Amino acid sequence: EDLLEEPDNSGEFLGRDNQLAETSSLLDQEPTQIIVIAGGNEAGKSRFVRELLKDHITNRGVTLIQMAHLVDSVSSFTHVFVNAFDLRWLQLRHALVDVLPFAGSEILVMKERFSDRDLRACLVVITDALKRNAKESPDKPKPVIVIDGLGEFPRRWMDSREAEQLAQRLLQWSIYITKERRLAHVVLTGSEQLVMSLTDQNRVTRGHVR
């Protein structure tokens, strides 16, 4: 489901007007906190995000990073970022690793994919681009990054140490580009478990989440 497509206006968006107005007002301000939209399946998260973004897509950049059910390793975690931001130099590296073994080469490691180093490089490149945007267009509304489905990974991997560390890194990066540098708005959507993981008991996100 594409969260950036036009919202369905066939019915009224009941019971969420106040929440929608409050959240939309946050996007009209400087980014100071991560915005979290959480709930169970069929709770209306996707519709809420579409309604939220419909008045903001035309006057600023909006990037959607879809994670739910697509992420089960560092490689796939990095892959969704690479695709969302169209980082072609990393896309080419991934394509070469996938294609060259079929050419009969015995040099490449067959299981090689995106690495933790690639993820770090990816986040650095995105951050640098946001810094340039802020410097060149200081008066324009800040871009919005929607990270959809955080915490909705396959269950076995979600409970792993690797998944926990990646989620922590993503949250730290989100705090850096929002509250610390005010480069972009970050909207996280996910399960109700996500809310529990972002409570005051979590030292990484304490005081940084709305």
Secondary structure, DSSP 8 states (H G I E B T S, - for coil): --TTS----SS--TT-HHHHHHHHHHHTS---SBEEEE--TTSSHHHHHHHHHTTTTTTS-EEEEE-TTT-SSHHHHHHHHHHHTT-HHHHHHHHHHHHGGGGT-SSS-TT----HHHHHHHHHHHHHHHHHHHHH-TTS---EEEEEEET-S-HHHHTSHHHHHHHHHHHHHHHIIIIIT---EEEEEE-HHHHHHTSTT-TTTTTSB-
